[in-house]
Amino acid sequence: MATMGSLIGLVNRIQQACTVLGDYGGRRRGSLWNSLPSVAVVGGQSSGKSSVLESIVGRDFLPRGSAPQDGGRTEYAEFLHLPRKRFTDFAAVRQEISDHTDRITGKSKAISNKPIQLSIYSPHGKFCC
């Protein structure tokens, strides 16, 4: 019988494969991405969307104003678009999310259906966003 950890790992690998193959879901028929579990957080500006996602992961990592830093180096993040580069500074993670959003959408910060695949590793497990 599969454990929850192995199931989460499998879903994460399928999401990464879909991203690499250009399957981002949407209106495409037969999209594997649309069949995978996902979380959508909707709300107006400053309504707490980032806080909800960060609460699920258990780490501050999304771009916003200044955020407290801790000295822990046991946690790190990796982006699918930057293979083999580990981020231990979560301020740098926030900056990379902002920079990559600009590369995808331009300076308009428009909504894009192309995901930014981020994995956060900690002693408590791996989390993907």
Solvent accessible surface area in square Angstrom, and as a share of the most:
residue,aa,sasa,rsa
1,M,239,1.07
2,A,77,0.60
3,T,92,0.53
4,M,134,0.60
5,G,53,0.51
6,S,60,0.39
7,L,87,0.43
8,I,82,0.42
9,G,17,0.17
10,L,83,0.41
11,V,25,0.14
12,N,9,0.05
13,R,142,0.52
14,I,50,0.25
15,Q,26,0.12
16,Q,42,0.19
17,A,48,0.37
18,C,4,0.02
19,T,17,0.10
20,V,105,0.60
21,L,147,0.73
22,G,32,0.30
23,D,13,0.07
24,Y,50,0.19
25,G,6,0.06
26,G,52,0.50
27,R,239,0.87
28,R,132,0.48
29,R,230,0.84
30,G,83,0.80
31,S,8,0.05
32,L,91,0.46
33,W,51,0.18
34,N,83,0.42
35,S,88,0.57
36,L,22,0.11
37,P,85,0.54
38,S,93,0.60
39,V,98,0.56
40,A,92,0.71
41,V,42,0.24
42,V,139,0.80
43,G,36,0.35
44,G,49,0.47
45,Q,174,0.77
46,S,111,0.72
47,S,73,0.47
48,G,31,0.30
49,K,64,0.27
50,S,36,0.23
51,S,62,0.40
52,V,73,0.42
53,L,58,0.29
54,E,8,0.04
55,S,87,0.56
56,I,99,0.50
57,V,14,0.08
58,G,58,0.56
59,R,37,0.14
60,D,50,0.26
61,F,3,0.01
62,L,27,0.13
63,P,50,0.32
64,R,112,0.41
65,G,59,0.57
66,S,122,0.78
67,A,22,0.17
68,P,113,0.71
69,Q,97,0.43
70,D,85,0.44
71,G,65,0.62
72,G,36,0.35
73,R,148,0.54
74,T,100,0.58
75,E,35,0.16
76,Y,40,0.15
77,A,0,0.00
78,E,40,0.18
79,F,3,0.01
80,L,55,0.27
81,H,60,0.27
82,L,52,0.26
83,P,86,0.54
84,R,219,0.80
85,K,104,0.44
86,R,149,0.55
87,F,15,0.06
88,T,52,0.30
89,D,64,0.33
90,F,2,0.01
91,A,41,0.32
92,A,37,0.29
93,V,0,0.00
94,R,20,0.07
95,Q,102,0.45
96,E,21,0.09
97,I,23,0.12
98,S,31,0.20
99,D,50,0.26
100,H,24,0.11
101,T,34,0.20
102,D,30,0.15
103,R,142,0.52
104,I,51,0.26
105,T,32,0.18
106,G,33,0.31
107,K,171,0.73
108,S,83,0.53
109,K,108,0.46
110,A,55,0.43
111,I,175,0.89
112,S,46,0.30
113,N,110,0.56
114,K,90,0.38
115,P,33,0.21
116,I,41,0.21
117,Q,8,0.04
118,L,4,0.02
119,S,4,0.02
120,I,2,0.01
121,Y,54,0.21
122,S,20,0.13
123,P,96,0.60
124,H,157,0.70
125,G,34,0.32
126,K,66,0.28
127,F,63,0.26
128,C,29,0.18
129,C,62,0.37
